[in-house]
Amino acid sequence: MHKLDKNFLTLLMDKTGFPEEAKTSLSESAGKVDPQALEQALDAFYAGGFSIKDTQPAIDEMAKAAGLSPYTVWMVFLMQGAKHAKADYEKKGVSEDIFWDTFCDLRYKALECMENYGVWGTFVAFWYPIFFSCDIVKLGRLEYETAPYEGPEFTKAGVTVKPGDMVQNIHIPSSGEPFDAAARLASYKKAYEFFKPQGPLVCMCHSWLLFPEYKKILKPGSNIASFQEDFDIIKTDTGRFGDAWRVFGPEHGKPTEELPERTSMQRAFKGHLLAGGETGEGLGVLLFDGEKLL
């Protein structure tokens, strides 16, 4: 049984740096959620292979009964579930420090939810099953998910990667930490030491940050442009800008002419959209030998 443990919720929020306002609000929200319903939902979540779709009805019912946003109940639910995940990470030999660094992701999502929807919670619960299956770790600036390679066959520096090969899928959390070349290199080195690959560390990344067209509109030397240079971009998908909210925040749904221009990135992307520029995502492969990119 996954018992409700408010002390663990407090510990998690302290260890992962939640703002005081969020701590107070989420602690109060946890007190409004039916503990028996939460425990039953957590039991089913673990027994059912971490299905977000199957858990959603229980989240909605708890939210309605407590007078809370489902986004808030999801956050309480995931924070409580992290207690069991902590033990599972430890069984896999992952240090406590890396566990807390990894679950800082909950704070990032809580801040994004407050910015976009005005409540402490998460609107991307679908992202979290890999945290509970212990398939992702944060090492320095970047997160690494052990996952099957999803691109076309690729060869470089004597290394061939084929579809289905297990690689490290890189994710870039909105942590606010430096994202320059030095920070990324430090992360790649930590990943190499953590995973101890036989040969180079093989990573992939499928992200809007790797869409080559965007490099044309960014400032020379920008961290995003520099990040693209870490990879061989081997596939692109055009027509999607599902991450517009990351650039424009809660105003991302406005007509293009009304999008905000408060930051240089907003101005660059708004100008790109107004000019009819393409949007999309790129899939890249990165090889790292422990000291340098290949």
Sequence and secondary structure as in RCSB ss.txt:
>XXXX:A:sequence
MHKLDKNFLTLLMDKTGFPEEAKTSLSESAGKVDPQALEQALDAFYAGGFSIKDTQPAIDEMAKAAGLSPYTVWM
VFLMQGAKHAKADYEKKGVSEDIFWDTFCDLRYKALECMENYGVWGTFVAFWYPIFFSCDIVKLGRLEYETAPYE
GPEFTKAGVTVKPGDMVQNIHIPSSGEPFDAAARLASYKKAYEFFKPQGPLVCMCHSWLLFPEYKKILKPGSNIA
SFQEDFDIIKTDTGRFGDAWRVFGPEHGKPTEELPERTSMQRAFKGHLLAGGETGEGLGVLLFDGEKLL
>XXXX:A:secstr
     HHHHHHHHHHTT  HHHHHHHHHHHHHS HHHHHHHHHHHHHTTS HHHHHHHHHHHHHHHT  HHHHHH
HHHHHHHHHHHHHHHHTT  HHHHHHHHTHHHHHHHHHHHHHSSSS S GGG HHHHTT EEEETTEEEEEEE  
S  EEETTEEE TT EEEEEE        SHHHHHHHHHHHHHHH  SSSEEEEEEEGGG GGGGGTS TT HHH
HHHHTSEEEEEEES  TTHHHHHGGGTTS GGG   SSHHHHHHHHHHHTT   EEEEEEEEE SSSB 
